[in-house]
Amino acid sequence: MNDVMGNRISIDADAINRMLDEKIEIKLLLSNCVSCGLCSGTCFYYKKTKDPESTPSFKALNSMGLLFRKKGKISPKDLDRMKSLIWGKCVLCGQCRCPIGVSIPSIIAWARAICRSQGVCENYADSPMGA
Amino acid sequence: MTFITIISVYDFLVKYMMIASLVIAGSGVILKGLRMIRSSRYALSHRDGENNSTRIRWSPESTAWASRQFTITERLYLRFKNSLFYKNPSIMAVTVIFHLLMILVPFFIQAHAILVFQYFGIRFVWLNDRLIILMTLIVLGMIVIMLARRFMLDSVRAITGWREIGLLITVSLPFVTGLMCYFQRGEYEIMIVLHILCAQILVVMLGWSRMGHAILFMFSRLFIRGTHSLSGNAREWGRKLNE
């Protein structure tokens, strides 16, 4: 997998771990998520596509949740999958609601920041809306 | 001999294991609470002597336009319309009834009230047995609905693992064994031991599993500043600045 500049990606697990330590509250929030799926009813993207992978909690658990589970030691394939979830299936509109108060947009935003730190982000020039 | 053994097991469970499970659960709850406090800090607007002019924050000024535009009734309606009760009323009704009864039922059972009186000398009120049975059946019905929802809805099935199913089954076990004890189904002595064990496992899980959402819920919805906070304004997520 290549980064946004076209270079081959090498994942820096230490850098990821440092970023994970900065937001330890996200680990706390995710460890208390009961996966009720109520957030899906508030996501316009899920309501439009009915794609189970666009459920807000699915995106949070498979981005930051995955990073915490693997302690930052993820593969480029994981990173690519994360990219398609947090950029491809979320616009960070902030409309998702969690009954126990998990702030899903902040989780997705931090997952994006971690991806960017590894050189992975949405290449808007290649997207249908691109230049 | 077997009867004597069961009696001693019962005594052991009610006396020592009960205290042990409460201590284990309590330590988990305290640890969780400390983690929440450590992961949060006083909201910027509450800290004196700091320059917070650059930070966009929720203030009376920023909501002044809303105060002028909408009446209190309209604002309450808007809040309701944006809540999960409006977006998904059926499952919200199920979950509210389930949580309410799950907490209330154990406190108002006659047998539990007698136990509390025997061990602590505290008199407690209890509800009619028929009403308690009805409430227990409602709790079990709600668990069945939630389990069915996990398998039937694609969006929920995608995030369902063995932990979520295990959690629901663990919650249902004390109610099922309790009903079996009341109706004297199966070997009563074994059933009562199972009932106490299941309840103690549930208590321990409150401190050491996802069941901890009961505590996090109060913290995140009442104390933490955020869009979905009910009245929380005092704290915000993030470590202390000097850490």
Interface residues (C-beta under 8 A of the other chain):
Chain A: I24 E25 L28 L29 S31 N32 C33 V34 S35 C36 G37 L38 S40 G41 T42 Y46 K50 P52 E53 T55 S57 F58 L61 G94 R97 C98 P99 I100 G101 V102 S103 S106
Chain B: K32 R35 M36 R38 S39 S40 N82 S83 L84 K87 N88 I91 M92 T95 R149 L153 D154 S155 V156 R157 A158 I159 T160 G161 E164 L167 R210 G212 H213 L216 F217 S220 R221 I224 G226 T227 H228 S229 W237 G238 R239
